[in-house]
């Protein structure tokens, strides 16, 4: 999977870097169960852990693991504003083909608790295409196709 933005070429000595990519990404969500269902039921991810005492779940697509943390509704809860808050602007998930991007848009547009921000459209001048939605827990999720169909 390549860089979505203009990236520097890979370091010829990868051992010089102390990190090896993302182990997991932790997201605070408004309501744990609908967000977990978004990933499991609508994207086909697997739930790999649950801790009702914290509360949190872990989900994975086999490449990326997310931990989903329920916000404390006993405290004032504020939605994230990507224009004024420091933090996660969105998460971008790669899809294999343009057809898969369009099928995913159709599937998610039919889910009442998912808000489509924009349907599949070109990124810049193309050929890459992407769409953006807001999942039930308040996280902006981008789905992006690289512009080249990948063999499975």
Contact map, one row per residue, 1 for C-alpha under 8 A:
11100000000000000000000000000000000000000000000000000000000000000000000000000000000000000000000000000000000000000000000000000000000000000000000000000000
11110000000000000000000000000000000000000000000000000000000000000000000000000000000000000000000000000000000000000000000000000000000000000000000000000000
11111110000000000000000000000000000000000000000000000000000000000000000000000000000000000000000000000000000000000000000000000000000000000000000000000000
01111110000000000000000000000000000000000000000000000000000000000000000000000000000000000000000000000000000000000000000000000000000000000000000001000000
00111110000000000000000000000000000000000000000000000000000000000000000000000000000000000000000000000000000000000000000000000000000000000000000000000000
00111111000000000000000000000000000000000000000000000000000000000000000000000000000000000000000000000000000000000000000000000000000000000000000000000000
00111111100000000000000000000000000000000000000000000000000000000000000000000000000000000000000000000000000000000000000000000000000000000000000000000000
00000111110000000000000000000000000000000000000000000000000000000000000000000000000000000000000000000000000000000000000000000000000000000000000000000000
00000011111000000000000000000000000000000000000000000000000000000000000000000000000000000000000000000000000000000000000000000000000000000000000000000000
00000001111101000000000000000000000000000000000000000000000000000000000000000000000000000000000000000000000000000000000000000000000000000000000000000000
00000000111111000000000000000000000000000000000000000000000000000000000000000000000000000000000000000000000000000000000000000000000000000000000000000000
00000000011111000000000000000000000000000000000000000000000000000000000000000000000000000000000000000000000000000000000000000000000000000000000000000000
00000000001111110000000000000000000000000000000000000000000000000000000000000000000000000000000000000000000000000000000000000000000000000000000000000000
00000000011111111000000000000000000000000000000000000000000000000000000000000000000000000000000000000000000000000000000000000000000000000000000000000000
00000000000011111100000000000000000000000000000000000000000000000000000000000000000000000000000000000000000000000000000000000000000000000000000000000000
00000000000011111100000000000000000000000000000000000000000000000000000000000000000000000000000000000000000000000000000000000000000000000000000000000000
00000000000001111111000000000000000000000000000000000000000000000000000000000000000000000000000000000000000000000000000000000000000000000000000000000000
00000000000000111111000000000000000000000000000000000000000000000000000000000000000000000000000000000000000000000000000000000000000000000000000000000000
00000000000000001111100000000000000000000000000000000000000000000000000000000000000000000000000000000000000000000000000000000000000000000000000000000000
00000000000000001111110000000000000000000000000000000000000000000000000000000000000000000000000000000000000000000000000000000000000000000000000000000000
00000000000000000011111000000000000000000000000000000000000000000000000000000000000000000000000000000000000000000000000000000000000000000000000000000000
00000000000000000001111110000000000000000000000000000000000000010000000000000000000000000000000000000000000000000000000000000000000000000000000000000000
00000000000000000000111110000000000000000000000000000000000000011000000000000000000000000000000000000000000000000000000000000000000000000000000000000000
00000000000000000000011111000000000000000000000000000000000000011110000000000000000000000000000000000000000000000000000000000000000000000000000000000000
00000000000000000000011111100000000000000000000000000000000000001110000000000000000000000000000000000000000000000000000000000000000000000000000000000000
00000000000000000000000111110000000000000000000000000000000000000111100000000000000000000000000000000000000000000000000000000000000000000000000000000000
00000000000000000000000011111000000000000000000000000000000000000111100000000000000000000000000000000000000000000000000000000000000000000010000000000000
00000000000000000000000001111100000000000000000000000000000000000001111000000000000000000000000000000000000000000000000000000000000000000000000000000000
00000000000000000000000000111111001000000000000000000000000000000001111000000000000000000000000000000000000000000000000000000000000000001110000000000000
00000000000000000000000000011111000000000000000000000000000000000000011000000000000000000000000000000000000000000000000000000000000000011100000000000000
00000000000000000000000000001111111000000000000000000000000000000000011000000000000000000000000000000000000000000000000000000000000000011000000000000000
00000000000000000000000000001111111100000000000000000011100000000001110000000000000000000000000000000000000000000000000000000000000000001000000000000000
00000000000000000000000000000011111110000000000000000000000000000000000000000000000000000000000000000000000000000000000000000000000000000000000000000000
00000000000000000000000000000011111111000000000000000000000000000000000000000000000000000000000000000000000000000000000000000000000000011000000000000000
00000000000000000000000000001011111111100000000000000000000000000001000000000000000000000000000000000000000000000000000000000000000000111000000000000000
00000000000000000000000000000001111111110000001000000000101000000001000000000000000000000000000000000000000000000000000000000000000000000000000000000000
00000000000000000000000000000000111111111100000000000000000000000000000000000000000000000000000000000000000000000000000000000000000000000000000000000000
00000000000000000000000000000000011111111110000000000000000000000000000000000000000000000000000000000000000000000000000000000000000000110000000000000000
00000000000000000000000000000000001111111111110000000000001000000000000000000000000000000000000000000000000000000000000000000000000000000000000000000000
00000000000000000000000000000000000111111111111000000000001000000000000000000000000000000000000000000000000000000000000000000000000000000000000000000000
00000000000000000000000000000000000011111111100000000000000000000000000000000000000000000000000000000000000000000000000000000000000000000000000000000000
00000000000000000000000000000000000011111111000000000000000000000000000000000000000000000000000000000000001100000000000000000000000000000000000000000000
00000000000000000000000000000000000001111111100000000000000000000000000000000000000000000000000000000000000000000000000000000000000000000000000000000000
00000000000000000000000000000000000000111111110000000000000010000000000000000000000000000000000000000000000000000000000000000000000000000000000000000000
00000000000000000000000000000000000000111011111000000000001111000000000000000000000000000000000000000000000000000000000000000000000000000000000000000000
00000000000000000000000000000000000000110001111100000000001110000000000000000000000000000000000000000000000000000000000000000000000000000000000000000000
00000000000000000000000000000000000100010000111111000000111100000000000000000000000000000000000000000000000000000000000000000000000000000000000000000000
00000000000000000000000000000000000000000000011111000000111100000000000000000000000000000000000000000000000000000000000000000000000000000000000000000000
00000000000000000000000000000000000000000000001111100000111000000000000000000000000000000000000000000000000000000000000000000000000000000000000000000000
00000000000000000000000000000000000000000000001111110011110000000000000000000000000000000000000000000000000000000000000000000000000000000000000000000000
00000000000000000000000000000000000000000000000011111111100000000000000000000000000000000000000000000000000000000000000000000000000000000000000000000000
00000000000000000000000000000000000000000000000001111111000000000000000000000000000000000000000000000000000000000000000000000000000000000000000000000000
00000000000000000000000000000000000000000000000000111110000000000000000000000000000000000000000000000000000000000000000000000000000000000000000000000000
00000000000000000000000000000000000000000000000000111111000000000000110000000000000000000000000000000000000000000000000000000000000000000000000000000000
00000000000000000000000000000001000000000000000001111111100000000000110000000000000000000000000000000000000000000000000000000000000000000000000000000000
00000000000000000000000000000001000000000000000001110111110000000011110000000000000000000000000000000000000000000000000000000000000000000000000000000000
00000000000000000000000000000001000100000000001111100011111000000011100000000000000000000000000000000000000000000000000000000000000000000000000000000000
00000000000000000000000000000000000000000000001111000001111100001111000000000000000000000000000000000000000000000000000000000000000000000000000000000000
00000000000000000000000000000000000100110000111110000000111110001111000000000000000000000000000000000000000000000000000000000000000000000000000000000000
00000000000000000000000000000000000000000000111100000000011111111100000000000000000000000000000000000000000000000000000000000000000000000000000000000000
00000000000000000000000000000000000000000001110000000000001111111000000000000000000000000000000000000000000000000000000000000000000000000000000000000000
00000000000000000000000000000000000000000000100000000000000111111000000000000000000000000000000000000000000000000000000000000000000000000000000000000000
00000000000000000000000000000000000000000000000000000000000111111000000000000000000000000000000000000000000000000000000000000000000000000000000000000000
00000000000000000000011100000000000000000000000000000000000111111100000000000000000000000000000000000000000000000000000000000000000000000000000000000000
00000000000000000000001110000000000000000000000000000000011111111110000000000000000000000000000000000000000000000000000000000000000000000000000000000000
00000000000000000000000111100000000000000000000000000000011100011111000000000000000000000000000000000000000000000000000000000000000000000000000000000000
00000000000000000000000111100000000000000000000000000001111000001111100000000000000000000000000000000000000000000000000000000000000000000000000000000000
00000000000000000000000001111001001100000000000000000001111000000111110000000000000000000000000000000000000000000000000000000000000000000000000000000000
00000000000000000000000001111001000000000000000000000111100000000011111000000000000000000000000000000000000000000000000000000000000000000000000000000000
00000000000000000000000000011111000000000000000000000111000000000001111100000000000000000000000000000000000000000000000000000000000000000000000000000000
00000000000000000000000000011110000000000000000000000000000000000000111110001000000000000000000000000000000000000000000000000000000000000000000000000000
00000000000000000000000000000000000000000000000000000000000000000000011111101000000000000000000000000000000000000000000000000000000000000000000000000000
00000000000000000000000000000000000000000000000000000000000000000000001111111000000000000000000000000000000000000000000000000000000000000000000000000000
00000000000000000000000000000000000000000000000000000000000000000000000111110000000000000000000000000000000000000000000000000000000000000000000000000000
00000000000000000000000000000000000000000000000000000000000000000000000111111000000000000000000000000000000000000000000000000000000000000000000000000000
00000000000000000000000000000000000000000000000000000000000000000000000011111100000000000000000000000000000000000000000000000000000000000000000000000000
00000000000000000000000000000000000000000000000000000000000000000000001110111110000000000000000000000000000000000000000000000000000000000000000000000000
00000000000000000000000000000000000000000000000000000000000000000000000000011111000000000000000000000000000000000000000000000000000000000000000000000000
00000000000000000000000000000000000000000000000000000000000000000000000000001111100000000000000000000000000000000000000000000000000000000100000000000000
00000000000000000000000000000000000000000000000000000000000000000000000000000111110010000000000000000000000000000000000000000000000000000100000000000000
00000000000000000000000000000000000000000000000000000000000000000000000000000011111110000000000000000000000000000000000000000000000000000000000000000000
00000000000000000000000000000000000000000000000000000000000000000000000000000001111111111000000000000000000000000000000000000000000000000000000000000000
00000000000000000000000000000000000000000000000000000000000000000000000000000000111110000000000000000000000000000000000000000000000000000000000000000000
00000000000000000000000000000000000000000000000000000000000000000000000000000000111111000000000000000000000000000000000000000000000000000000000000000000
00000000000000000000000000000000000000000000000000000000000000000000000000000001111111100000000000000000000000000000000000000000000000000000000000000000
00000000000000000000000000000000000000000000000000000000000000000000000000000000010111110000000000000000000000000000000000000000000000000000000000000000
00000000000000000000000000000000000000000000000000000000000000000000000000000000010011111000000000000000000000000000000000000000000000000000000000000000
00000000000000000000000000000000000000000000000000000000000000000000000000000000010001111110000000000000000000000000000000000000000000000000000000000000
00000000000000000000000000000000000000000000000000000000000000000000000000000000010000111110000000000000000000000000000000000000000000000001000000000000
00000000000000000000000000000000000000000000000000000000000000000000000000000000000000011111000000000000000000000000000000000000000000000011110000000000
00000000000000000000000000000000000000000000000000000000000000000000000000000000000000011111100000000000000000000000000000000000000000000011110000000000
00000000000000000000000000000000000000000000000000000000000000000000000000000000000000000111110000000000000000000000000000000000000000000000111100000000
00000000000000000000000000000000000000000000000000000000000000000000000000000000000000000011111000000000000000000000000000000000000000000000111100000000
00000000000000000000000000000000000000000000000000000000000000000000000000000000000000000001111100000000000000000000000000000000000000000000001111000000
00000000000000000000000000000000000000000000000000000000000000000000000000000000000000000000111111011000000000000000000000000000000000000000001111000000
00000000000000000000000000000000000000000000000000000000000000000000000000000000000000000000011111011000000000000000000000000000000000000000000011001100
00000000000000000000000000000000000000000000000000000000000000000000000000000000000000000000001111111000000000000000000000000000000000000000000011111100
00000000000000000000000000000000000000000000000000000000000000000000000000000000000000000000001111111100000000000000000000000000100000000000000010101000
00000000000000000000000000000000000000000000000000000000000000000000000000000000000000000000000011111110000000000000000000000000000000000000000000000000
00000000000000000000000000000000000000000000000000000000000000000000000000000000000000000000001111111111000000000000000000000000000000000000000000000000
00000000000000000000000000000000000000000000000000000000000000000000000000000000000000000000001111111111100000000000000100000000011000000000001110000000
00000000000000000000000000000000000000000000000000000000000000000000000000000000000000000000000001111111110000000000000100000000000000000000000000000000
00000000000000000000000000000000000000000000000000000000000000000000000000000000000000000000000000111111111000000000000000000000000000000000000000000000
00000000000000000000000000000000000000000000000000000000000000000000000000000000000000000000000000011111111100000000000000000000000000000000000000000000
00000000000000000000000000000000000000000000000000000000000000000000000000000000000000000000000000001111111110000000001100000000001000000000000000000000
00000000000000000000000000000000000000000000000000000000000000000000000000000000000000000000000000000111111111000000000000000000000000000000000000000000
00000000000000000000000000000000000000000100000000000000000000000000000000000000000000000000000000000011111111100000000000000000000000000000000000000000
00000000000000000000000000000000000000000100000000000000000000000000000000000000000000000000000000000001111111100101000000000000000000000000000000000000
00000000000000000000000000000000000000000000000000000000000000000000000000000000000000000000000000000000111111110111000000000000000000000000000000000000
00000000000000000000000000000000000000000000000000000000000000000000000000000000000000000000000000000000011111110000000000000000000000000000000000000000
00000000000000000000000000000000000000000000000000000000000000000000000000000000000000000000000000000000001111111100000000000000000000000000000000000000
00000000000000000000000000000000000000000000000000000000000000000000000000000000000000000000000000000000000011111110000000000000000000000000000000000000
00000000000000000000000000000000000000000000000000000000000000000000000000000000000000000000000000000000000000111110000000000000000000110000000000000000
00000000000000000000000000000000000000000000000000000000000000000000000000000000000000000000000000000000000110111111000000000000000011110000000000000000
00000000000000000000000000000000000000000000000000000000000000000000000000000000000000000000000000000000000010011111100000000000000011110000000000000000
00000000000000000000000000000000000000000000000000000000000000000000000000000000000000000000000000000000000110000111111000000000000111000000000000000000
00000000000000000000000000000000000000000000000000000000000000000000000000000000000000000000000000000000000000000011111000000000001111000000000000000000
00000000000000000000000000000000000000000000000000000000000000000000000000000000000000000000000000000000000000000001111110000000001110000000000000000000
00000000000000000000000000000000000000000000000000000000000000000000000000000000000000000000000000000000100000000001111110000000011100000000000000000000
00000000000000000000000000000000000000000000000000000000000000000000000000000000000000000000000000001100100000000000011111000000111100000000000000000000
00000000000000000000000000000000000000000000000000000000000000000000000000000000000000000000000000000000000000000000011111100000111000000000000000000000
00000000000000000000000000000000000000000000000000000000000000000000000000000000000000000000000000000000000000000000000111111111110000000000000000000000
00000000000000000000000000000000000000000000000000000000000000000000000000000000000000000000000000000000000000000000000011111111110000000000000000000000
00000000000000000000000000000000000000000000000000000000000000000000000000000000000000000000000000000000000000000000000001111100000000000000000000000000
00000000000000000000000000000000000000000000000000000000000000000000000000000000000000000000000000000000000000000000000001111110000000000000000000000000
00000000000000000000000000000000000000000000000000000000000000000000000000000000000000000000000000000000000000000000000001111111100000000000000000100000
00000000000000000000000000000000000000000000000000000000000000000000000000000000000000000000000000000000000000000000000001101111100000000000000001100000
00000000000000000000000000000000000000000000000000000000000000000000000000000000000000000000000000000000000000000000000001100111110000000000000111110000
00000000000000000000000000000000000000000000000000000000000000000000000000000000000000000000000001000000000000000000000111100111111000000000000111100000
00000000000000000000000000000000000000000000000000000000000000000000000000000000000000000000000000001000000000000000001111100001111100000000011110000000
00000000000000000000000000000000000000000000000000000000000000000000000000000000000000000000000000001000100000000000111110000000111110000000011100000000
00000000000000000000000000000000000000000000000000000000000000000000000000000000000000000000000000000000000000000001111100000000011111000001111000000000
00000000000000000000000000000000000000000000000000000000000000000000000000000000000000000000000000000000000000000111110000000000001111100001110000000000
00000000000000000000000000000000000000000000000000000000000000000000000000000000000000000000000000000000000000000111100000000000000111111111100000000000
00000000000000000000000000000000001001000000000000000000000000000000000000000000000000000000000000000000000000001110000000000000000011111111100000000000
00000000000000000000000000000110011001000000000000000000000000000000000000000000000000000000000000000000000000001110000000000000000001111110000000000000
00000000000000000000000000001111011000000000000000000000000000000000000000000000000000000000000000000000000000000000000000000000000001111110000000000000
00000000000000000000000000001100000000000000000000000000000000000000000000000011000000000000000000000000000000000000000000000000000001111111000000000000
00000000000000000000000000101000000000000000000000000000000000000000000000000000000000000110000000000000000000000000000000000000000001111111100000000000
00000000000000000000000000000000000000000000000000000000000000000000000000000000000000001110000000000000000000000000000000000000000111100111110000000000
00000000000000000000000000000000000000000000000000000000000000000000000000000000000000000111100000000000000000000000000000000000000111100011111000000000
00000000000000000000000000000000000000000000000000000000000000000000000000000000000000000111100000000000000000000000000000000000011110000001111100000000
00000000000000000000000000000000000000000000000000000000000000000000000000000000000000000001111000001000000000000000000000000000011100000000111110000000
00000000000000000000000000000000000000000000000000000000000000000000000000000000000000000001111000001000000000000000000000000001111000000000011111000000
00000000000000000000000000000000000000000000000000000000000000000000000000000000000000000000011111001000000000000000000000000001110000000000001111110000
00010000000000000000000000000000000000000000000000000000000000000000000000000000000000000000011110000000000000000000000000000011100000000000000111111000
00000000000000000000000000000000000000000000000000000000000000000000000000000000000000000000000011000000000000000000000000000111100000000000000011111000
00000000000000000000000000000000000000000000000000000000000000000000000000000000000000000000000010000000000000000000000000000001000000000000000011111100
00000000000000000000000000000000000000000000000000000000000000000000000000000000000000000000000111000000000000000000000000000000000000000000000001111110
00000000000000000000000000000000000000000000000000000000000000000000000000000000000000000000000110000000000000000000000000000000000000000000000000011111
00000000000000000000000000000000000000000000000000000000000000000000000000000000000000000000000000000000000000000000000000000000000000000000000000001111
00000000000000000000000000000000000000000000000000000000000000000000000000000000000000000000000000000000000000000000000000000000000000000000000000000111
